[in-house]
Amino acid sequence: MPTLTYLWLFLAICSEVVATTCLRLSEGFTRPLPSVITVIGYGVSFYLLSLTLRFIPVGVVYAIWSGTGIVLIALIGWVFLKQALDLPALAGMGLILAGVLVINLFSRTVGH
């Protein structure tokens, strides 16, 4: 498995997080700049995600991509958009992060 695979996955996650953040800021696609960033960000994210699928199974890639994205978006919402997160939400995100870590650290499916 090429070393670039994890870079592609990392960049796919970053692109998706930027796109989702801008989706919120686009106010229903009524603001042009966040709307354009949303569309481009998702396109870049899906392209990079497709590159990772050459080397890592789709279930594993999707679990890492979506799980990490969920946690990062929730943190951005909490810190920058002042959205509240209660204890059950934080606990759930902790479990998601734990799952992503287990996959990356212990699964042979990922190609270690």
VMD Tcl script that builds the backbone (N, CA, C; Angstrom):
set m [mol new atoms 336]
animate dup $m
set s [atomselect $m all]
$s set {name element resname resid chain x y z} {
  {N N MET 1 A 0.851 -1.180 0.000}
  {CA C MET 1 A 0.000 0.000 0.000}
  {C C MET 1 A 0.900 1.247 0.000}
  {N N PRO 2 A 0.692 2.146 -0.959}
  {CA C PRO 2 A 1.509 3.352 -1.016}
  {C C PRO 2 A 1.302 4.256 0.201}
  {N N THR 3 A 2.369 4.918 0.594}
  {CA C THR 3 A 2.314 5.844 1.719}
  {C C THR 3 A 1.328 6.970 1.451}
  {N N LEU 4 A 1.165 7.325 0.193}
  {CA C LEU 4 A 0.241 8.402 -0.162}
  {C C LEU 4 A -1.213 8.089 0.193}
  {N N THR 5 A -1.530 6.833 0.379}
  {CA C THR 5 A -2.914 6.451 0.666}
  {C C THR 5 A -3.439 7.176 1.899}
  {N N TYR 6 A -2.649 7.226 2.945}
  {CA C TYR 6 A -3.099 7.913 4.161}
  {C C TYR 6 A -3.118 9.420 3.983}
  {N N LEU 7 A -2.222 9.947 3.158}
  {CA C LEU 7 A -2.271 11.375 2.856}
  {C C LEU 7 A -3.556 11.696 2.103}
  {N N TRP 8 A -3.919 10.861 1.129}
  {CA C TRP 8 A -5.175 11.066 0.390}
  {C C TRP 8 A -6.368 11.029 1.340}
  {N N LEU 9 A -6.366 10.069 2.251}
  {CA C LEU 9 A -7.471 9.952 3.197}
  {C C LEU 9 A -7.533 11.170 4.114}
  {N N PHE 10 A -6.389 11.604 4.604}
  {CA C PHE 10 A -6.324 12.784 5.464}
  {C C PHE 10 A -6.854 14.015 4.728}
  {N N LEU 11 A -6.408 14.202 3.487}
  {CA C LEU 11 A -6.855 15.356 2.698}
  {C C LEU 11 A -8.344 15.248 2.344}
  {N N ALA 12 A -8.828 14.027 2.120}
  {CA C ALA 12 A -10.261 13.825 1.861}
  {C C ALA 12 A -11.079 14.245 3.079}
  {N N ILE 13 A -10.608 13.878 4.260}
  {CA C ILE 13 A -11.299 14.256 5.495}
  {C C ILE 13 A -11.281 15.772 5.662}
  {N N CYS 14 A -10.119 16.387 5.441}
  {CA C CYS 14 A -10.018 17.851 5.570}
  {C C CYS 14 A -10.940 18.558 4.585}
  {N N SER 15 A -10.980 18.088 3.351}
  {CA C SER 15 A -11.849 18.688 2.329}
  {C C SER 15 A -13.315 18.560 2.712}
  {N N GLU 16 A -13.677 17.405 3.226}
  {CA C GLU 16 A -15.067 17.179 3.635}
  {C C GLU 16 A -15.441 18.078 4.815}
  {N N VAL 17 A -14.530 18.258 5.745}
  {CA C VAL 17 A -14.788 19.105 6.911}
  {C C VAL 17 A -14.952 20.563 6.478}
  {N N VAL 18 A -14.086 21.031 5.588}
  {CA C VAL 18 A -14.211 22.399 5.075}
  {C C VAL 18 A -15.539 22.556 4.333}
  {N N ALA 19 A -15.869 21.578 3.483}
  {CA C ALA 19 A -17.117 21.645 2.708}
  {C C ALA 19 A -18.337 21.666 3.622}
  {N N THR 20 A -18.340 20.829 4.634}
  {CA C THR 20 A -19.489 20.773 5.538}
  {C C THR 20 A -19.600 22.051 6.367}
  {N N THR 21 A -18.475 22.588 6.794}
  {CA C THR 21 A -18.496 23.857 7.518}
  {C C THR 21 A -19.059 24.967 6.636}
  {N N CYS 22 A -18.616 24.999 5.388}
  {CA C CYS 22 A -19.119 26.016 4.463}
  {C C CYS 22 A -20.581 25.770 4.095}
  {N N LEU 23 A -21.007 24.517 4.125}
  {CA C LEU 23 A -22.418 24.226 3.883}
  {C C LEU 23 A -23.280 24.933 4.925}
  {N N ARG 24 A -22.845 24.877 6.160}
  {CA C ARG 24 A -23.557 25.585 7.235}
  {C C ARG 24 A -23.516 27.088 6.994}
  {N N LEU 25 A -22.362 27.595 6.577}
  {CA C LEU 25 A -22.189 29.028 6.355}
  {C C LEU 25 A -22.870 29.525 5.080}
  {N N SER 26 A -23.221 28.621 4.183}
  {CA C SER 26 A -23.851 29.018 2.917}
  {C C SER 26 A -25.293 29.471 3.089}
  {N N GLU 27 A -25.870 29.167 4.248}
  {CA C GLU 27 A -27.255 29.535 4.556}
  {C C GLU 27 A -28.198 29.102 3.439}
  {N N GLY 28 A -28.196 27.792 3.191}
  {CA C GLY 28 A -29.088 27.227 2.176}
  {C C GLY 28 A -28.671 27.589 0.759}
  {N N PHE 29 A -27.386 27.679 0.522}
  {CA C PHE 29 A -26.821 28.049 -0.776}
  {C C PHE 29 A -27.250 29.436 -1.234}
  {N N THR 30 A -27.492 30.340 -0.286}
  {CA C THR 30 A -27.832 31.723 -0.640}
  {C C THR 30 A -26.612 32.633 -0.604}
  {N N ARG 31 A -25.514 32.172 -0.043}
  {CA C ARG 31 A -24.265 32.942 -0.010}
  {C C ARG 31 A -23.291 32.298 -0.992}
  {N N PRO 32 A -22.868 33.035 -2.014}
  {CA C PRO 32 A -22.085 32.447 -3.111}
  {C C PRO 32 A -20.754 31.808 -2.703}
  {N N LEU 33 A -19.908 32.506 -1.955}
  {CA C LEU 33 A -18.579 31.963 -1.658}
  {C C LEU 33 A -18.639 30.665 -0.857}
  {N N PRO 34 A -19.367 30.626 0.261}
  {CA C PRO 34 A -19.445 29.347 0.976}
  {C C PRO 34 A -20.096 28.243 0.138}
  {N N SER 35 A -21.026 28.619 -0.731}
  {CA C SER 35 A -21.683 27.624 -1.591}
  {C C SER 35 A -20.697 27.002 -2.569}
  {N N VAL 36 A -19.872 27.837 -3.190}
  {CA C VAL 36 A -18.871 27.339 -4.141}
  {C C VAL 36 A -17.846 26.468 -3.421}
  {N N ILE 37 A -17.397 26.909 -2.252}
  {CA C ILE 37 A -16.427 26.125 -1.476}
  {C C ILE 37 A -17.024 24.776 -1.093}
  {N N THR 38 A -18.308 24.756 -0.767}
  {CA C THR 38 A -18.987 23.508 -0.423}
  {C C THR 38 A -18.929 22.513 -1.577}
  {N N VAL 39 A -19.320 22.965 -2.747}
  {CA C VAL 39 A -19.365 22.078 -3.913}
  {C C VAL 39 A -17.963 21.595 -4.289}
  {N N ILE 40 A -17.002 22.501 -4.325}
  {CA C ILE 40 A -15.626 22.119 -4.664}
  {C C ILE 40 A -15.053 21.196 -3.598}
  {N N GLY 41 A -15.288 21.525 -2.340}
  {CA C GLY 41 A -14.759 20.721 -1.237}
  {C C GLY 41 A -15.262 19.290 -1.257}
  {N N TYR 42 A -16.562 19.119 -1.514}
  {CA C TYR 42 A -17.099 17.756 -1.594}
  {C C TYR 42 A -16.540 17.023 -2.811}
  {N N GLY 43 A -16.396 17.722 -3.928}
  {CA C GLY 43 A -15.822 17.088 -5.120}
  {C C GLY 43 A -14.404 16.611 -4.874}
  {N N VAL 44 A -13.585 17.468 -4.287}
  {CA C VAL 44 A -12.201 17.094 -3.960}
  {C C VAL 44 A -12.185 15.939 -2.974}
  {N N SER 45 A -13.031 16.013 -1.972}
  {CA C SER 45 A -13.078 14.970 -0.958}
  {C C SER 45 A -13.423 13.614 -1.562}
  {N N PHE 46 A -14.452 13.574 -2.393}
  {CA C PHE 46 A -14.849 12.300 -2.997}
  {C C PHE 46 A -13.786 11.773 -3.955}
  {N N TYR 47 A -13.126 12.664 -4.678}
  {CA C TYR 47 A -12.054 12.211 -5.567}
  {C C TYR 47 A -10.924 11.578 -4.751}
  {N N LEU 48 A -10.481 12.270 -3.716}
  {CA C LEU 48 A -9.400 11.738 -2.881}
  {C C LEU 48 A -9.830 10.450 -2.177}
  {N N LEU 49 A -11.070 10.407 -1.762}
  {CA C LEU 49 A -11.593 9.192 -1.139}
  {C C LEU 49 A -11.527 8.027 -2.123}
  {N N SER 50 A -11.843 8.300 -3.379}
  {CA C SER 50 A -11.794 7.231 -4.389}
  {C C SER 50 A -10.376 6.696 -4.574}
  {N N LEU 51 A -9.376 7.552 -4.400}
  {CA C LEU 51 A -7.988 7.095 -4.517}
  {C C LEU 51 A -7.625 6.122 -3.393}
  {N N THR 52 A -8.133 6.388 -2.203}
  {CA C THR 52 A -7.821 5.503 -1.077}
  {C C THR 52 A -8.469 4.132 -1.249}
  {N N LEU 53 A -9.588 4.099 -1.984}
  {CA C LEU 53 A -10.316 2.833 -2.152}
  {C C LEU 53 A -9.568 1.839 -3.037}
  {N N ARG 54 A -8.508 2.285 -3.674}
  {CA C ARG 54 A -7.673 1.361 -4.447}
  {C C ARG 54 A -6.910 0.415 -3.521}
  {N N PHE 55 A -6.703 0.837 -2.275}
  {CA C PHE 55 A -5.809 0.094 -1.382}
  {C C PHE 55 A -6.419 -0.312 -0.048}
  {N N ILE 56 A -7.508 0.334 0.344}
  {CA C ILE 56 A -8.148 0.030 1.625}
  {C C ILE 56 A -9.614 -0.287 1.346}
  {N N PRO 57 A -10.178 -1.302 1.979}
  {CA C PRO 57 A -11.583 -1.662 1.748}
  {C C PRO 57 A -12.534 -0.503 2.058}
  {N N VAL 58 A -13.606 -0.439 1.293}
  {CA C VAL 58 A -14.550 0.671 1.387}
  {C C VAL 58 A -15.131 0.825 2.793}
  {N N GLY 59 A -15.439 -0.247 3.476}
  {CA C GLY 59 A -16.001 -0.145 4.819}
  {C C GLY 59 A -15.049 0.506 5.798}
  {N N VAL 60 A -13.789 0.171 5.685}
  {CA C VAL 60 A -12.773 0.739 6.578}
  {C C VAL 60 A -12.551 2.212 6.241}
  {N N VAL 61 A -12.409 2.518 4.953}
  {CA C VAL 61 A -12.210 3.908 4.535}
  {C C VAL 61 A -13.382 4.769 4.988}
  {N N TYR 62 A -14.588 4.278 4.756}
  {CA C TYR 62 A -15.766 5.068 5.106}
  {C C TYR 62 A -15.879 5.261 6.616}
  {N N ALA 63 A -15.540 4.239 7.379}
  {CA C ALA 63 A -15.595 4.361 8.844}
  {C C ALA 63 A -14.621 5.433 9.329}
  {N N ILE 64 A -13.419 5.422 8.797}
  {CA C ILE 64 A -12.412 6.409 9.195}
  {C C ILE 64 A -12.823 7.798 8.735}
  {N N TRP 65 A -13.220 7.911 7.465}
  {CA C TRP 65 A -13.574 9.202 6.870}
  {C C TRP 65 A -14.781 9.817 7.580}
  {N N SER 66 A -15.836 9.064 7.721}
  {CA C SER 66 A -17.051 9.622 8.317}
  {C C SER 66 A -16.893 9.840 9.817}
  {N N GLY 67 A -16.270 8.890 10.508}
  {CA C GLY 67 A -16.099 9.030 11.954}
  {C C GLY 67 A -15.258 10.232 12.323}
  {N N THR 68 A -14.138 10.384 11.642}
  {CA C THR 68 A -13.265 11.530 11.914}
  {C C THR 68 A -13.963 12.830 11.521}
  {N N GLY 69 A -14.648 12.805 10.387}
  {CA C GLY 69 A -15.382 13.998 9.948}
  {C C GLY 69 A -16.456 14.414 10.924}
  {N N ILE 70 A -17.199 13.445 11.456}
  {CA C ILE 70 A -18.251 13.743 12.436}
  {C C ILE 70 A -17.676 14.464 13.646}
  {N N VAL 71 A -16.599 13.936 14.169}
  {CA C VAL 71 A -16.004 14.522 15.366}
  {C C VAL 71 A -15.443 15.917 15.066}
  {N N LEU 72 A -14.738 16.062 13.951}
  {CA C LEU 72 A -14.164 17.371 13.621}
  {C C LEU 72 A -15.244 18.425 13.372}
  {N N ILE 73 A -16.303 18.047 12.654}
  {CA C ILE 73 A -17.391 18.996 12.406}
  {C C ILE 73 A -18.075 19.391 13.716}
  {N N ALA 74 A -18.294 18.437 14.590}
  {CA C ALA 74 A -18.913 18.751 15.880}
  {C C ALA 74 A -18.026 19.706 16.687}
  {N N LEU 75 A -16.719 19.479 16.657}
  {CA C LEU 75 A -15.801 20.368 17.376}
  {C C LEU 75 A -15.775 21.767 16.766}
  {N N ILE 76 A -15.802 21.851 15.440}
  {CA C ILE 76 A -15.842 23.158 14.784}
  {C C ILE 76 A -17.142 23.870 15.148}
  {N N GLY 77 A -18.242 23.137 15.130}
  {CA C GLY 77 A -19.522 23.728 15.519}
  {C C GLY 77 A -19.496 24.233 16.949}
  {N N TRP 78 A -18.883 23.478 17.815}
  {CA C TRP 78 A -18.815 23.829 19.234}
  {C C TRP 78 A -17.909 25.045 19.458}
  {N N VAL 79 A -16.696 25.000 18.886}
  {CA C VAL 79 A -15.704 26.045 19.159}
  {C C VAL 79 A -15.973 27.326 18.369}
  {N N PHE 80 A -16.231 27.202 17.081}
  {CA C PHE 80 A -16.318 28.384 16.230}
  {C C PHE 80 A -17.742 28.869 15.976}
  {N N LEU 81 A -18.698 27.958 15.959}
  {CA C LEU 81 A -20.076 28.350 15.668}
  {C C LEU 81 A -20.931 28.420 16.930}
  {N N LYS 82 A -20.289 28.192 18.075}
  {CA C LYS 82 A -20.941 28.302 19.397}
  {C C LYS 82 A -22.162 27.399 19.537}
  {N N GLN 83 A -22.099 26.205 18.946}
  {CA C GLN 83 A -23.178 25.236 19.079}
  {C C GLN 83 A -22.912 24.367 20.303}
  {N N ALA 84 A -23.951 24.098 21.060}
  {CA C ALA 84 A -23.810 23.372 22.317}
  {C C ALA 84 A -23.628 21.876 22.074}
  {N N LEU 85 A -22.795 21.262 22.887}
  {CA C LEU 85 A -22.625 19.806 22.913}
  {C C LEU 85 A -22.813 19.359 24.356}
  {N N ASP 86 A -23.760 18.462 24.573}
  {CA C ASP 86 A -23.978 17.971 25.922}
  {C C ASP 86 A -23.121 16.723 26.172}
  {N N LEU 87 A -23.193 16.211 27.384}
  {CA C LEU 87 A -22.370 15.078 27.773}
  {C C LEU 87 A -22.617 13.839 26.910}
  {N N PRO 88 A -23.868 13.480 26.607}
  {CA C PRO 88 A -24.067 12.319 25.732}
  {C C PRO 88 A -23.462 12.511 24.340}
  {N N ALA 89 A -23.521 13.725 23.795}
  {CA C ALA 89 A -22.915 13.987 22.480}
  {C C ALA 89 A -21.405 13.820 22.559}
  {N N LEU 90 A -20.800 14.355 23.606}
  {CA C LEU 90 A -19.351 14.226 23.777}
  {C C LEU 90 A -18.947 12.764 23.984}
  {N N ALA 91 A -19.731 12.035 24.765}
  {CA C ALA 91 A -19.440 10.616 24.995}
  {C C ALA 91 A -19.549 9.832 23.688}
  {N N GLY 92 A -20.569 10.112 22.905}
  {CA C GLY 92 A -20.735 9.437 21.620}
  {C C GLY 92 A -19.571 9.714 20.684}
  {N N MET 93 A -19.129 10.955 20.649}
  {CA C MET 93 A -17.970 11.283 19.804}
  {C C MET 93 A -16.702 10.619 20.314}
  {N N GLY 94 A -16.592 10.476 21.609}
  {CA C GLY 94 A -15.453 9.746 22.160}
  {C C GLY 94 A -15.457 8.295 21.706}
  {N N LEU 95 A -16.640 7.692 21.660}
  {CA C LEU 95 A -16.748 6.317 21.178}
  {C C LEU 95 A -16.409 6.218 19.687}
  {N N ILE 96 A -16.841 7.210 18.913}
  {CA C ILE 96 A -16.500 7.223 17.485}
  {C C ILE 96 A -14.988 7.311 17.312}
  {N N LEU 97 A -14.364 8.214 18.046}
  {CA C LEU 97 A -12.894 8.337 17.966}
  {C C LEU 97 A -12.203 7.047 18.390}
  {N N ALA 98 A -12.722 6.421 19.427}
  {CA C ALA 98 A -12.148 5.151 19.872}
  {C C ALA 98 A -12.245 4.112 18.762}
  {N N GLY 99 A -13.364 4.070 18.062}
  {CA C GLY 99 A -13.531 3.131 16.956}
  {C C GLY 99 A -12.551 3.393 15.832}
  {N N VAL 100 A -12.350 4.662 15.480}
  {CA C VAL 100 A -11.383 5.014 14.436}
  {C C VAL 100 A -9.980 4.600 14.861}
  {N N LEU 101 A -9.641 4.831 16.117}
  {CA C LEU 101 A -8.322 4.429 16.614}
  {C C LEU 101 A -8.138 2.913 16.592}
  {N N VAL 102 A -9.148 2.175 17.002}
  {CA C VAL 102 A -9.061 0.710 16.984}
  {C C VAL 102 A -8.824 0.215 15.561}
  {N N ILE 103 A -9.565 0.763 14.609}
  {CA C ILE 103 A -9.379 0.361 13.210}
  {C C ILE 103 A -7.954 0.640 12.756}
  {N N ASN 104 A -7.466 1.833 13.025}
  {CA C ASN 104 A -6.139 2.220 12.543}
  {C C ASN 104 A -4.999 1.519 13.258}
  {N N LEU 105 A -5.173 1.257 14.525}
  {CA C LEU 105 A -4.078 0.668 15.292}
  {C C LEU 105 A -4.051 -0.856 15.261}
  {N N PHE 106 A -5.214 -1.492 15.136}
  {CA C PHE 106 A -5.256 -2.943 15.321}
  {C C PHE 106 A -5.782 -3.753 14.138}
  {N N SER 107 A -6.470 -3.125 13.214}
  {CA C SER 107 A -7.043 -3.887 12.116}
  {C C SER 107 A -5.984 -4.227 11.070}
  {N N ARG 108 A -5.935 -5.479 10.692}
  {CA C ARG 108 A -5.045 -5.892 9.613}
  {C C ARG 108 A -5.643 -5.562 8.259}
  {N N THR 109 A -6.910 -5.237 8.226}
  {CA C THR 109 A -7.600 -4.888 6.997}
  {C C THR 109 A -7.041 -3.610 6.386}
  {N N VAL 110 A -6.532 -2.731 7.207}
  {CA C VAL 110 A -6.046 -1.445 6.739}
  {C C VAL 110 A -4.732 -1.591 5.983}
  {N N GLY 111 A -4.040 -2.645 6.152}
  {CA C GLY 111 A -2.835 -2.880 5.367}
  {C C GLY 111 A -1.538 -2.603 6.095}
  {N N HIS 112 A -1.540 -2.764 7.391}
  {CA C HIS 112 A -0.309 -2.556 8.174}
  {C C HIS 112 A 0.699 -3.621 7.877}
}
mol reanalyze $m
mol bondsrecalc $m
mol representation Tube
mol addrep $m
